[in-house]
Amino acid sequence: MTQCAHLTNEGKCKGMYKGFVCIKEKCQADRSEKCPWSTTEGFYCMKFNRFECIGLENCGTLEDYMQFIRLRREKAHS
């Protein structure tokens, strides 16, 4: 399980339930960490200068990025 992106070092929520203790799996907030290379809207990747953010877990290298895009396109066409 990944660390909640909205959790402070003190175990308090800084997101939807700001100020309260983390309620873990009961929380309906998006727990994914925001990509530091993405624009606010998530439409542009500043790391690879491409119009699509594919998420932190998929963008180690430009080759990883292109492979993710290729696989998603193939899946969409099948």
Beta strands, then each sheet from edge to edge (+ up, - down):
end
